[in-house]
């Protein structure tokens, strides 16, 4: 039981640190012609790594955090456009 708690704490710490890191990445939203695509590039790299080494928890956590960040940014942009 102690190992599971420690593992969950490690995953949570890793997840939070990675979420903070990807918030710094630039990503153009709703404009396909120009801008930065650092977050998309990171997502592609994680996807490719997951294909090479399937089932690794780190890639799963990274993928989840990237998806959350992209969803957050789209929601933020859409909320700003509606007001």
PDB file of N, CA, C and O in Angstrom:
ATOM      1  N   UNK A   1       0.832  -1.198   0.000  1.00  0.00           N
ATOM      2  CA  UNK A   1       0.000   0.000   0.000  1.00  0.00           C
ATOM      3  C   UNK A   1       0.868   1.250   0.000  1.00  0.00           C
ATOM      4  O   UNK A   1       0.560   2.220  -0.693  1.00  0.00           O
ATOM      5  N   UNK A   2       1.928   1.234   0.756  1.00  0.00           N
ATOM      6  CA  UNK A   2       2.824   2.380   0.831  1.00  0.00           C
ATOM      7  C   UNK A   2       3.446   2.698  -0.525  1.00  0.00           C
ATOM      8  O   UNK A   2       3.601   3.864  -0.888  1.00  0.00           O
ATOM      9  N   UNK A   3       3.801   1.646  -1.274  1.00  0.00           N
ATOM     10  CA  UNK A   3       4.380   1.867  -2.600  1.00  0.00           C
ATOM     11  C   UNK A   3       3.387   2.512  -3.543  1.00  0.00           C
ATOM     12  O   UNK A   3       3.769   3.359  -4.350  1.00  0.00           O
ATOM     13  N   UNK A   4       2.105   2.125  -3.461  1.00  0.00           N
ATOM     14  CA  UNK A   4       1.081   2.735  -4.306  1.00  0.00           C
ATOM     15  C   UNK A   4       0.890   4.204  -3.979  1.00  0.00           C
ATOM     16  O   UNK A   4       0.745   5.032  -4.878  1.00  0.00           O
ATOM     17  N   UNK A   5       0.890   4.528  -2.700  1.00  0.00           N
ATOM     18  CA  UNK A   5       0.750   5.925  -2.290  1.00  0.00           C
ATOM     19  C   UNK A   5       1.945   6.730  -2.804  1.00  0.00           C
ATOM     20  O   UNK A   5       1.776   7.829  -3.332  1.00  0.00           O
ATOM     21  N   UNK A   6       3.133   6.189  -2.652  1.00  0.00           N
ATOM     22  CA  UNK A   6       4.335   6.872  -3.112  1.00  0.00           C
ATOM     23  C   UNK A   6       4.296   7.035  -4.632  1.00  0.00           C
ATOM     24  O   UNK A   6       4.636   8.098  -5.150  1.00  0.00           O
ATOM     25  N   UNK A   7       3.888   5.995  -5.342  1.00  0.00           N
ATOM     26  CA  UNK A   7       3.796   6.058  -6.790  1.00  0.00           C
ATOM     27  C   UNK A   7       2.771   7.102  -7.221  1.00  0.00           C
ATOM     28  O   UNK A   7       3.028   7.878  -8.141  1.00  0.00           O
ATOM     29  N   UNK A   8       1.621   7.129  -6.570  1.00  0.00           N
ATOM     30  CA  UNK A   8       0.597   8.125  -6.890  1.00  0.00           C
ATOM     31  C   UNK A   8       1.097   9.539  -6.610  1.00  0.00           C
ATOM     32  O   UNK A   8       0.831  10.458  -7.384  1.00  0.00           O
ATOM     33  N   UNK A   9       1.818   9.714  -5.507  1.00  0.00           N
ATOM     34  CA  UNK A   9       2.375  11.028  -5.178  1.00  0.00           C
ATOM     35  C   UNK A   9       3.403  11.437  -6.223  1.00  0.00           C
ATOM     36  O   UNK A   9       3.443  12.598  -6.630  1.00  0.00           O
ATOM     37  N   UNK A  10       4.230  10.498  -6.661  1.00  0.00           N
ATOM     38  CA  UNK A  10       5.227  10.795  -7.691  1.00  0.00           C
ATOM     39  C   UNK A  10       4.554  11.177  -9.001  1.00  0.00           C
ATOM     40  O   UNK A  10       4.973  12.125  -9.665  1.00  0.00           O
ATOM     41  N   UNK A  11       3.509  10.439  -9.374  1.00  0.00           N
ATOM     42  CA  UNK A  11       2.788  10.749 -10.603  1.00  0.00           C
ATOM     43  C   UNK A  11       2.119  12.114 -10.516  1.00  0.00           C
ATOM     44  O   UNK A  11       2.127  12.873 -11.486  1.00  0.00           O
ATOM     45  N   UNK A  12       1.548  12.426  -9.376  1.00  0.00           N
ATOM     46  CA  UNK A  12       0.893  13.716  -9.190  1.00  0.00           C
ATOM     47  C   UNK A  12       1.912  14.856  -9.263  1.00  0.00           C
ATOM     48  O   UNK A  12       1.649  15.881  -9.891  1.00  0.00           O
ATOM     49  N   UNK A  13       3.052  14.685  -8.635  1.00  0.00           N
ATOM     50  CA  UNK A  13       4.115  15.686  -8.682  1.00  0.00           C
ATOM     51  C   UNK A  13       4.616  15.866 -10.107  1.00  0.00           C
ATOM     52  O   UNK A  13       4.789  16.993 -10.569  1.00  0.00           O
ATOM     53  N   UNK A  14       4.849  14.756 -10.805  1.00  0.00           N
ATOM     54  CA  UNK A  14       5.288  14.799 -12.200  1.00  0.00           C
ATOM     55  C   UNK A  14       4.248  15.502 -13.064  1.00  0.00           C
ATOM     56  O   UNK A  14       4.592  16.339 -13.898  1.00  0.00           O
ATOM     57  N   UNK A  15       2.985  15.163 -12.865  1.00  0.00           N
ATOM     58  CA  UNK A  15       1.894  15.742 -13.634  1.00  0.00           C
ATOM     59  C   UNK A  15       1.821  17.262 -13.441  1.00  0.00           C
ATOM     60  O   UNK A  15       1.684  18.009 -14.410  1.00  0.00           O
ATOM     61  N   UNK A  16       1.910  17.705 -12.210  1.00  0.00           N
ATOM     62  CA  UNK A  16       1.858  19.149 -11.920  1.00  0.00           C
ATOM     63  C   UNK A  16       3.052  19.880 -12.521  1.00  0.00           C
ATOM     64  O   UNK A  16       2.903  20.963 -13.088  1.00  0.00           O
ATOM     65  N   UNK A  17       4.223  19.292 -12.397  1.00  0.00           N
ATOM     66  CA  UNK A  17       5.424  19.924 -12.961  1.00  0.00           C
ATOM     67  C   UNK A  17       5.337  20.010 -14.485  1.00  0.00           C
ATOM     68  O   UNK A  17       5.705  21.025 -15.076  1.00  0.00           O
ATOM     69  N   UNK A  18       4.858  18.961 -15.106  1.00  0.00           N
ATOM     70  CA  UNK A  18       4.729  18.954 -16.563  1.00  0.00           C
ATOM     71  C   UNK A  18       3.652  19.937 -17.013  1.00  0.00           C
ATOM     72  O   UNK A  18       3.825  20.617 -18.024  1.00  0.00           O
ATOM     73  N   UNK A  19       2.547  20.023 -16.280  1.00  0.00           N
ATOM     74  CA  UNK A  19       1.487  20.975 -16.608  1.00  0.00           C
ATOM     75  C   UNK A  19       2.022  22.404 -16.557  1.00  0.00           C
ATOM     76  O   UNK A  19       1.683  23.225 -17.409  1.00  0.00           O
ATOM     77  N   UNK A  20       2.845  22.697 -15.576  1.00  0.00           N
ATOM     78  CA  UNK A  20       3.461  24.023 -15.471  1.00  0.00           C
ATOM     79  C   UNK A  20       4.383  24.272 -16.655  1.00  0.00           C
ATOM     80  O   UNK A  20       4.405  25.373 -17.204  1.00  0.00           O
ATOM     81  N   UNK A  21       5.135  23.268 -17.046  1.00  0.00           N
ATOM     82  CA  UNK A  21       6.064  23.390 -18.175  1.00  0.00           C
ATOM     83  C   UNK A  21       5.323  23.657 -19.488  1.00  0.00           C
ATOM     84  O   UNK A  21       5.736  24.516 -20.267  1.00  0.00           O
ATOM     85  N   UNK A  22       4.248  22.935 -19.735  1.00  0.00           N
ATOM     86  CA  UNK A  22       3.564  23.117 -21.019  1.00  0.00           C
ATOM     87  C   UNK A  22       2.740  24.395 -21.075  1.00  0.00           C
ATOM     88  O   UNK A  22       2.408  24.864 -22.164  1.00  0.00           O
ATOM     89  N   UNK A  23       2.406  24.966 -19.930  1.00  0.00           N
ATOM     90  CA  UNK A  23       1.707  26.259 -19.944  1.00  0.00           C
ATOM     91  C   UNK A  23       2.588  27.362 -20.533  1.00  0.00           C
ATOM     92  O   UNK A  23       2.085  28.379 -21.010  1.00  0.00           O
ATOM     93  N   UNK A  24       3.897  27.152 -20.497  1.00  0.00           N
ATOM     94  CA  UNK A  24       4.844  28.124 -21.032  1.00  0.00           C
ATOM     95  C   UNK A  24       4.983  28.005 -22.551  1.00  0.00           C
ATOM     96  O   UNK A  24       5.498  28.916 -23.199  1.00  0.00           O
ATOM     97  N   UNK A  25       4.527  26.891 -23.118  1.00  0.00           N
ATOM     98  CA  UNK A  25       4.676  26.662 -24.554  1.00  0.00           C
ATOM     99  C   UNK A  25       3.671  27.504 -25.327  1.00  0.00           C
ATOM    100  O   UNK A  25       2.539  27.718 -24.891  1.00  0.00           O
ATOM    101  N   UNK A  26       4.108  27.966 -26.466  1.00  0.00           N
ATOM    102  CA  UNK A  26       3.247  28.796 -27.306  1.00  0.00           C
ATOM    103  C   UNK A  26       2.439  27.912 -28.239  1.00  0.00           C
ATOM    104  O   UNK A  26       2.908  26.878 -28.713  1.00  0.00           O
ATOM    105  N   UNK A  27       1.211  28.346 -28.491  1.00  0.00           N
ATOM    106  CA  UNK A  27       0.334  27.607 -29.384  1.00  0.00           C
ATOM    107  C   UNK A  27      -0.651  28.580 -30.015  1.00  0.00           C
ATOM    108  O   UNK A  27      -1.369  29.293 -29.315  1.00  0.00           O
ATOM    109  N   UNK A  28      -0.679  28.603 -31.332  1.00  0.00           N
ATOM    110  CA  UNK A  28      -1.648  29.432 -32.036  1.00  0.00           C
ATOM    111  C   UNK A  28      -2.998  28.723 -31.980  1.00  0.00           C
ATOM    112  O   UNK A  28      -3.092  27.536 -32.293  1.00  0.00           O
ATOM    113  N   UNK A  29      -4.027  29.438 -31.586  1.00  0.00           N
ATOM    114  CA  UNK A  29      -5.369  28.871 -31.479  1.00  0.00           C
ATOM    115  C   UNK A  29      -6.282  29.596 -32.470  1.00  0.00           C
ATOM    116  O   UNK A  29      -6.266  30.824 -32.555  1.00  0.00           O
ATOM    117  N   UNK A  30      -7.068  28.835 -33.208  1.00  0.00           N
ATOM    118  CA  UNK A  30      -8.055  29.361 -34.166  1.00  0.00           C
ATOM    119  C   UNK A  30      -7.446  30.178 -35.293  1.00  0.00           C
ATOM    120  O   UNK A  30      -8.130  31.038 -35.849  1.00  0.00           O
ATOM    121  N   UNK A  31      -6.197  29.950 -35.651  1.00  0.00           N
ATOM    122  CA  UNK A  31      -5.583  30.633 -36.788  1.00  0.00           C
ATOM    123  C   UNK A  31      -4.570  29.677 -37.393  1.00  0.00           C
ATOM    124  O   UNK A  31      -3.460  29.534 -36.880  1.00  0.00           O
ATOM    125  N   UNK A  32      -4.947  29.027 -38.475  1.00  0.00           N
ATOM    126  CA  UNK A  32      -4.107  27.976 -39.041  1.00  0.00           C
ATOM    127  C   UNK A  32      -2.985  28.509 -39.917  1.00  0.00           C
ATOM    128  O   UNK A  32      -2.122  27.730 -40.322  1.00  0.00           O
ATOM    129  N   UNK A  33      -2.959  29.782 -40.225  1.00  0.00           N
ATOM    130  CA  UNK A  33      -2.000  30.309 -41.185  1.00  0.00           C
ATOM    131  C   UNK A  33      -0.682  30.746 -40.576  1.00  0.00           C
ATOM    132  O   UNK A  33       0.335  30.753 -41.271  1.00  0.00           O
ATOM    133  N   UNK A  34      -0.664  31.110 -39.309  1.00  0.00           N
ATOM    134  CA  UNK A  34       0.582  31.599 -38.725  1.00  0.00           C
ATOM    135  C   UNK A  34       0.601  31.320 -37.224  1.00  0.00           C
ATOM    136  O   UNK A  34      -0.406  30.934 -36.630  1.00  0.00           O
ATOM    137  N   UNK A  35       1.747  31.522 -36.644  1.00  0.00           N
ATOM    138  CA  UNK A  35       1.862  31.361 -35.204  1.00  0.00           C
ATOM    139  C   UNK A  35       2.775  30.228 -34.814  1.00  0.00           C
ATOM    140  O   UNK A  35       3.399  29.583 -35.656  1.00  0.00           O
ATOM    141  N   UNK A  36       2.839  30.000 -33.535  1.00  0.00           N
ATOM    142  CA  UNK A  36       3.691  28.972 -32.963  1.00  0.00           C
ATOM    143  C   UNK A  36       2.883  27.711 -32.701  1.00  0.00           C
ATOM    144  O   UNK A  36       1.686  27.773 -32.422  1.00  0.00           O
ATOM    145  N   UNK A  37       3.535  26.593 -32.792  1.00  0.00           N
ATOM    146  CA  UNK A  37       2.875  25.315 -32.558  1.00  0.00           C
ATOM    147  C   UNK A  37       3.710  24.436 -31.630  1.00  0.00           C
ATOM    148  O   UNK A  37       3.834  23.234 -31.865  1.00  0.00           O
ATOM    149  N   UNK A  38       4.274  25.015 -30.593  1.00  0.00           N
ATOM    150  CA  UNK A  38       5.119  24.263 -29.662  1.00  0.00           C
ATOM    151  C   UNK A  38       4.340  23.156 -28.960  1.00  0.00           C
ATOM    152  O   UNK A  38       4.849  22.049 -28.782  1.00  0.00           O
ATOM    153  N   UNK A  39       3.114  23.455 -28.565  1.00  0.00           N
ATOM    154  CA  UNK A  39       2.305  22.470 -27.862  1.00  0.00           C
ATOM    155  C   UNK A  39       1.931  21.311 -28.790  1.00  0.00           C
ATOM    156  O   UNK A  39       1.972  20.152 -28.379  1.00  0.00           O
ATOM    157  N   UNK A  40       1.570  21.616 -30.026  1.00  0.00           N
ATOM    158  CA  UNK A  40       1.282  20.553 -31.003  1.00  0.00           C
ATOM    159  C   UNK A  40       2.516  19.706 -31.267  1.00  0.00           C
ATOM    160  O   UNK A  40       2.423  18.483 -31.364  1.00  0.00           O
ATOM    161  N   UNK A  41       3.663  20.347 -31.384  1.00  0.00           N
ATOM    162  CA  UNK A  41       4.910  19.603 -31.608  1.00  0.00           C
ATOM    163  C   UNK A  41       5.219  18.683 -30.436  1.00  0.00           C
ATOM    164  O   UNK A  41       5.647  17.545 -30.631  1.00  0.00           O
ATOM    165  N   UNK A  42       5.006  19.168 -29.231  1.00  0.00           N
ATOM    166  CA  UNK A  42       5.224  18.352 -28.037  1.00  0.00           C
ATOM    167  C   UNK A  42       4.273  17.152 -28.046  1.00  0.00           C
ATOM    168  O   UNK A  42       4.673  16.035 -27.720  1.00  0.00           O
ATOM    169  N   UNK A  43       3.031  17.387 -28.415  1.00  0.00           N
ATOM    170  CA  UNK A  43       2.045  16.305 -28.470  1.00  0.00           C
ATOM    171  C   UNK A  43       2.469  15.238 -29.488  1.00  0.00           C
ATOM    172  O   UNK A  43       2.340  14.042 -29.225  1.00  0.00           O
ATOM    173  N   UNK A  44       2.975  15.673 -30.649  1.00  0.00           N
ATOM    174  CA  UNK A  44       3.448  14.724 -31.656  1.00  0.00           C
ATOM    175  C   UNK A  44       4.617  13.894 -31.137  1.00  0.00           C
ATOM    176  O   UNK A  44       4.662  12.681 -31.341  1.00  0.00           O
ATOM    177  N   UNK A  45       5.562  14.550 -30.465  1.00  0.00           N
ATOM    178  CA  UNK A  45       6.720  13.838 -29.917  1.00  0.00           C
ATOM    179  C   UNK A  45       6.296  12.802 -28.875  1.00  0.00           C
ATOM    180  O   UNK A  45       6.817  11.687 -28.858  1.00  0.00           O
ATOM    181  N   UNK A  46       5.362  13.168 -28.017  1.00  0.00           N
ATOM    182  CA  UNK A  46       4.873  12.251 -26.986  1.00  0.00           C
ATOM    183  C   UNK A  46       4.172  11.068 -27.642  1.00  0.00           C
ATOM    184  O   UNK A  46       4.356   9.924 -27.226  1.00  0.00           O
ATOM    185  N   UNK A  47       3.370  11.340 -28.666  1.00  0.00           N
ATOM    186  CA  UNK A  47       2.670  10.275 -29.381  1.00  0.00           C
ATOM    187  C   UNK A  47       3.660   9.302 -30.016  1.00  0.00           C
ATOM    188  O   UNK A  47       3.486   8.086 -29.933  1.00  0.00           O
ATOM    189  N   UNK A  48       4.698   9.843 -30.648  1.00  0.00           N
ATOM    190  CA  UNK A  48       5.709   8.992 -31.279  1.00  0.00           C
ATOM    191  C   UNK A  48       6.471   8.164 -30.238  1.00  0.00           C
ATOM    192  O   UNK A  48       6.764   6.991 -30.466  1.00  0.00           O
ATOM    193  N   UNK A  49       6.785   8.775 -29.107  1.00  0.00           N
ATOM    194  CA  UNK A  49       7.471   8.048 -28.042  1.00  0.00           C
ATOM    195  C   UNK A  49       6.575   6.946 -27.489  1.00  0.00           C
ATOM    196  O   UNK A  49       7.054   5.854 -27.182  1.00  0.00           O
ATOM    197  N   UNK A  50       5.287   7.221 -27.362  1.00  0.00           N
ATOM    198  CA  UNK A  50       4.349   6.223 -26.851  1.00  0.00           C
ATOM    199  C   UNK A  50       4.231   5.036 -27.800  1.00  0.00           C
ATOM    200  O   UNK A  50       3.992   3.912 -27.359  1.00  0.00           O
ATOM    201  N   UNK A  51       4.396   5.272 -29.080  1.00  0.00           N
ATOM    202  CA  UNK A  51       4.374   4.172 -30.047  1.00  0.00           C
ATOM    203  C   UNK A  51       5.611   3.296 -29.858  1.00  0.00           C
ATOM    204  O   UNK A  51       5.523   2.070 -29.919  1.00  0.00           O
ATOM    205  N   UNK A  52       6.754   3.923 -29.631  1.00  0.00           N
ATOM    206  CA  UNK A  52       8.002   3.162 -29.446  1.00  0.00           C
ATOM    207  C   UNK A  52       8.026   2.397 -28.139  1.00  0.00           C
ATOM    208  O   UNK A  52       8.526   1.274 -28.080  1.00  0.00           O
ATOM    209  N   UNK A  53       7.488   2.999 -27.093  1.00  0.00           N
ATOM    210  CA  UNK A  53       7.497   2.368 -25.770  1.00  0.00           C
ATOM    211  C   UNK A  53       6.095   2.434 -25.167  1.00  0.00           C
ATOM    212  O   UNK A  53       5.846   3.232 -24.263  1.00  0.00           O
ATOM    213  N   UNK A  54       5.177   1.598 -25.662  1.00  0.00           N
ATOM    214  CA  UNK A  54       3.780   1.668 -25.202  1.00  0.00           C
ATOM    215  C   UNK A  54       3.636   1.318 -23.718  1.00  0.00           C
ATOM    216  O   UNK A  54       4.363   0.486 -23.176  1.00  0.00           O
ATOM    217  N   UNK A  55       2.680   1.979 -23.092  1.00  0.00           N
ATOM    218  CA  UNK A  55       2.358   1.665 -21.708  1.00  0.00           C
ATOM    219  C   UNK A  55       3.172   2.391 -20.666  1.00  0.00           C
ATOM    220  O   UNK A  55       2.945   2.212 -19.470  1.00  0.00           O
ATOM    221  N   UNK A  56       4.126   3.215 -21.097  1.00  0.00           N
ATOM    222  CA  UNK A  56       4.918   3.950 -20.110  1.00  0.00           C
ATOM    223  C   UNK A  56       4.053   5.029 -19.472  1.00  0.00           C
ATOM    224  O   UNK A  56       3.432   5.832 -20.169  1.00  0.00           O
ATOM    225  N   UNK A  57       4.018   5.040 -18.180  1.00  0.00           N
ATOM    226  CA  UNK A  57       3.142   5.945 -17.436  1.00  0.00           C
ATOM    227  C   UNK A  57       3.482   7.413 -17.694  1.00  0.00           C
ATOM    228  O   UNK A  57       2.584   8.254 -17.731  1.00  0.00           O
ATOM    229  N   UNK A  58       4.751   7.727 -17.872  1.00  0.00           N
ATOM    230  CA  UNK A  58       5.147   9.112 -18.112  1.00  0.00           C
ATOM    231  C   UNK A  58       4.530   9.689 -19.374  1.00  0.00           C
ATOM    232  O   UNK A  58       4.068  10.830 -19.376  1.00  0.00           O
ATOM    233  N   UNK A  59       4.519   8.899 -20.458  1.00  0.00           N
ATOM    234  CA  UNK A  59       3.918   9.369 -21.700  1.00  0.00           C
ATOM    235  C   UNK A  59       2.400   9.514 -21.563  1.00  0.00           C
ATOM    236  O   UNK A  59       1.799  10.429 -22.126  1.00  0.00           O
ATOM    237  N   UNK A  60       1.799   8.607 -20.814  1.00  0.00           N
ATOM    238  CA  UNK A  60       0.351   8.690 -20.599  1.00  0.00           C
ATOM    239  C   UNK A  60       0.008   9.973 -19.840  1.00  0.00           C
ATOM    240  O   UNK A  60      -0.932  10.681 -20.200  1.00  0.00           O
ATOM    241  N   UNK A  61       0.767  10.264 -18.801  1.00  0.00           N
ATOM    242  CA  UNK A  61       0.539  11.484 -18.019  1.00  0.00           C
ATOM    243  C   UNK A  61       0.762  12.716 -18.885  1.00  0.00           C
ATOM    244  O   UNK A  61      -0.041  13.648 -18.850  1.00  0.00           O
ATOM    245  N   UNK A  62       1.839  12.734 -19.659  1.00  0.00           N
ATOM    246  CA  UNK A  62       2.124  13.878 -20.524  1.00  0.00           C
ATOM    247  C   UNK A  62       1.001  14.088 -21.533  1.00  0.00           C
ATOM    248  O   UNK A  62       0.558  15.217 -21.746  1.00  0.00           O
ATOM    249  N   UNK A  63       0.541  13.007 -22.153  1.00  0.00           N
ATOM    250  CA  UNK A  63      -0.538  13.101 -23.138  1.00  0.00           C
ATOM    251  C   UNK A  63      -1.788  13.696 -22.493  1.00  0.00           C
ATOM    252  O   UNK A  63      -2.421  14.582 -23.068  1.00  0.00           O
ATOM    253  N   UNK A  64      -2.146  13.213 -21.304  1.00  0.00           N
ATOM    254  CA  UNK A  64      -3.315  13.730 -20.594  1.00  0.00           C
ATOM    255  C   UNK A  64      -3.169  15.219 -20.289  1.00  0.00           C
ATOM    256  O   UNK A  64      -4.112  15.988 -20.479  1.00  0.00           O
ATOM    257  N   UNK A  65      -2.005  15.623 -19.823  1.00  0.00           N
ATOM    258  CA  UNK A  65      -1.786  17.024 -19.475  1.00  0.00           C
ATOM    259  C   UNK A  65      -1.816  17.927 -20.713  1.00  0.00           C
ATOM    260  O   UNK A  65      -2.338  19.040 -20.652  1.00  0.00           O
ATOM    261  N   UNK A  66      -1.267  17.462 -21.818  1.00  0.00           N
ATOM    262  CA  UNK A  66      -1.305  18.249 -23.058  1.00  0.00           C
ATOM    263  C   UNK A  66      -2.747  18.425 -23.521  1.00  0.00           C
ATOM    264  O   UNK A  66      -3.146  19.522 -23.910  1.00  0.00           O
ATOM    265  N   UNK A  67      -3.520  17.360 -23.479  1.00  0.00           N
ATOM    266  CA  UNK A  67      -4.929  17.442 -23.895  1.00  0.00           C
ATOM    267  C   UNK A  67      -5.703  18.419 -22.997  1.00  0.00           C
ATOM    268  O   UNK A  67      -6.520  19.199 -23.488  1.00  0.00           O
ATOM    269  N   UNK A  68      -5.446  18.375 -21.697  1.00  0.00           N
ATOM    270  CA  UNK A  68      -6.097  19.311 -20.771  1.00  0.00           C
ATOM    271  C   UNK A  68      -5.711  20.748 -21.095  1.00  0.00           C
ATOM    272  O   UNK A  68      -6.561  21.639 -21.097  1.00  0.00           O
ATOM    273  N   UNK A  69      -4.422  20.973 -21.370  1.00  0.00           N
ATOM    274  CA  UNK A  69      -3.946  22.326 -21.654  1.00  0.00           C
ATOM    275  C   UNK A  69      -4.530  22.860 -22.955  1.00  0.00           C
ATOM    276  O   UNK A  69      -4.928  24.023 -23.019  1.00  0.00           O
ATOM    277  N   UNK A  70      -4.588  22.034 -23.985  1.00  0.00           N
ATOM    278  CA  UNK A  70      -5.170  22.473 -25.257  1.00  0.00           C
ATOM    279  C   UNK A  70      -6.651  22.788 -25.068  1.00  0.00           C
ATOM    280  O   UNK A  70      -7.134  23.800 -25.576  1.00  0.00           O
ATOM    281  N   UNK A  71      -7.369  21.947 -24.354  1.00  0.00           N
ATOM    282  CA  UNK A  71      -8.788  22.197 -24.090  1.00  0.00           C
ATOM    283  C   UNK A  71      -8.969  23.487 -23.294  1.00  0.00           C
ATOM    284  O   UNK A  71      -9.876  24.269 -23.576  1.00  0.00           O
ATOM    285  N   UNK A  72      -8.109  23.709 -22.303  1.00  0.00           N
ATOM    286  CA  UNK A  72      -8.194  24.931 -21.496  1.00  0.00           C
ATOM    287  C   UNK A  72      -7.988  26.169 -22.364  1.00  0.00           C
ATOM    288  O   UNK A  72      -8.697  27.164 -22.219  1.00  0.00           O
ATOM    289  N   UNK A  73      -7.005  26.097 -23.274  1.00  0.00           N
ATOM    290  CA  UNK A  73      -6.723  27.250 -24.127  1.00  0.00           C
ATOM    291  C   UNK A  73      -7.849  27.517 -25.106  1.00  0.00           C
ATOM    292  O   UNK A  73      -8.209  28.674 -25.322  1.00  0.00           O
ATOM    293  N   UNK A  74      -8.413  26.483 -25.703  1.00  0.00           N
ATOM    294  CA  UNK A  74      -9.543  26.682 -26.609  1.00  0.00           C
ATOM    295  C   UNK A  74     -10.730  27.280 -25.866  1.00  0.00           C
ATOM    296  O   UNK A  74     -11.396  28.184 -26.371  1.00  0.00           O
ATOM    297  N   UNK A  75     -10.989  26.777 -24.678  1.00  0.00           N
ATOM    298  CA  UNK A  75     -12.095  27.314 -23.884  1.00  0.00           C
ATOM    299  C   UNK A  75     -11.839  28.776 -23.530  1.00  0.00           C
ATOM    300  O   UNK A  75     -12.753  29.598 -23.594  1.00  0.00           O
ATOM    301  N   UNK A  76     -10.625  29.099 -23.165  1.00  0.00           N
ATOM    302  CA  UNK A  76     -10.248  30.468 -22.812  1.00  0.00           C
ATOM    303  C   UNK A  76     -10.449  31.398 -24.005  1.00  0.00           C
ATOM    304  O   UNK A  76     -10.992  32.493 -23.853  1.00  0.00           O
ATOM    305  N   UNK A  77     -10.016  30.971 -25.190  1.00  0.00           N
ATOM    306  CA  UNK A  77     -10.170  31.786 -26.396  1.00  0.00           C
ATOM    307  C   UNK A  77     -11.630  31.948 -26.755  1.00  0.00           C
ATOM    308  O   UNK A  77     -12.062  33.048 -27.102  1.00  0.00           O
ATOM    309  N   UNK A  78     -12.403  30.867 -26.678  1.00  0.00           N
ATOM    310  CA  UNK A  78     -13.817  30.936 -27.016  1.00  0.00           C
ATOM    311  C   UNK A  78     -14.599  31.800 -26.032  1.00  0.00           C
ATOM    312  O   UNK A  78     -15.529  32.501 -26.429  1.00  0.00           O
ATOM    313  N   UNK A  79     -14.236  31.758 -24.769  1.00  0.00           N
ATOM    314  CA  UNK A  79     -14.906  32.608 -23.765  1.00  0.00           C
ATOM    315  C   UNK A  79     -14.605  34.078 -24.039  1.00  0.00           C
ATOM    316  O   UNK A  79     -15.482  34.930 -23.899  1.00  0.00           O
ATOM    317  N   UNK A  80     -13.368  34.375 -24.429  1.00  0.00           N
ATOM    318  CA  UNK A  80     -12.983  35.751 -24.721  1.00  0.00           C
ATOM    319  C   UNK A  80     -13.694  36.261 -25.967  1.00  0.00           C
ATOM    320  O   UNK A  80     -14.060  37.434 -26.037  1.00  0.00           O
ATOM    321  N   UNK A  81     -13.890  35.392 -26.945  1.00  0.00           N
ATOM    322  CA  UNK A  81     -14.556  35.792 -28.187  1.00  0.00           C
ATOM    323  C   UNK A  81     -16.055  35.985 -27.998  1.00  0.00           C
ATOM    324  O   UNK A  81     -16.672  36.743 -28.746  1.00  0.00           O
ATOM    325  N   UNK A  82     -16.650  35.323 -27.026  1.00  0.00           N
ATOM    326  CA  UNK A  82     -18.090  35.424 -26.786  1.00  0.00           C
ATOM    327  C   UNK A  82     -18.460  36.624 -25.934  1.00  0.00           C
ATOM    328  O   UNK A  82     -19.638  36.965 -25.823  1.00  0.00           O
ATOM    329  N   UNK A  83     -17.480  37.262 -25.339  1.00  0.00           N
ATOM    330  CA  UNK A  83     -17.797  38.418 -24.471  1.00  0.00           C
ATOM    331  C   UNK A  83     -17.395  39.698 -25.088  1.00  0.00           C
ATOM    332  O   UNK A  83     -17.590  40.758 -24.494  1.00  0.00           O
TER     333      UNK A  83
END
